[in-house]
Amino acid sequence: MPPDPLSTQHWVHNLSPFLWEFAPGLGIRYYGLAYVLGFVAGYWLLNRYSRAGRSPLTPESNGDLLFSLVLGVLLGGRLGYFLLYAPGALLASPLTFFRVWDGGMASHGGFVGVLIALVWFARQSRTSAWTLADLIATITPPGLLLGRLANFINGELWGNVSQVPWAVIFPLSADPGTPVAAIPPRHPSQLYEAGLEGLLPLFYLQLRFWRSRTAQDRPGQLAGEFLVLYAVGRIICEQFREPDAALIAGVSRGTFYSVFLLIAGILTIFYTRWRAPRRAPPAAGTRP
């Protein structure tokens, strides 16, 4: 596709990935800050649940759970990136795993890491894994939201070429030295993902958690609903996102892996509804 001579009418991405850069390539990055703030938000929500009597965990247990989740997210997300998107890089140089400042995290790998952390913590604390799954599902969206906003600030994971008025020119999407006028604008797919994968599940799950008895009557259903919401949102956003790895079965890897999350979410919802205790019908003359 020839470059659009009017492409410079679109906003040119020029945001710095650093909140504070105290040396070339070293400083406080927005991406790292997004993880920190995401975990802080999760910890605040867990404590709020405990104070309101909506969680079986104590404030001390909340800290232990969060520590387990941090390890699960970081190790699972990092390892998942190499296994799912760049296996050759890890085989060629295993020490690349520790170069976290170069980026490289996979949300699907993070989900697996969280699942392992959930099962381990449930056994150690003798807490229902389904109840923990609901709690974790409701505190995850803030981190996803902030992470996608950080992707946009970094100018990475850009979308497909587009001429929509809100399209953005990402200089990193072209070879170094390419004139701005020769760089086609693209969908800001990171912002789409921030909305559909983070903001929408955040509002929906908080509303469901506080305004219904789903978490008490059918433990695990909120976790299933989160998986469905995330998977559908990710699949939709993948249609606007430039694939960052080779396709699988004709679709992007993000779409391919999300199908399994969607299936897992649907099965979880059906299972939790099937195993929920049946309520006895109200006695005659009483109100339900």
PyMOL commands that set and color helices and strands:
alter all, ss='L'
color gray80, all
select helices_A, chain A and resi 7-9+30-51+59-84+87-92+94-98+100-102+107-125+129-139+141-154+171-173+180-182+189-211+214-217+221-238+253-275
alter helices_A, ss='H'
color red, helices_A
select strands_A, chain A and resi 11-12+18-23+26-29+168-169
alter strands_A, ss='S'
color yellow, strands_A
deselect
rebuild
show_as cartoon
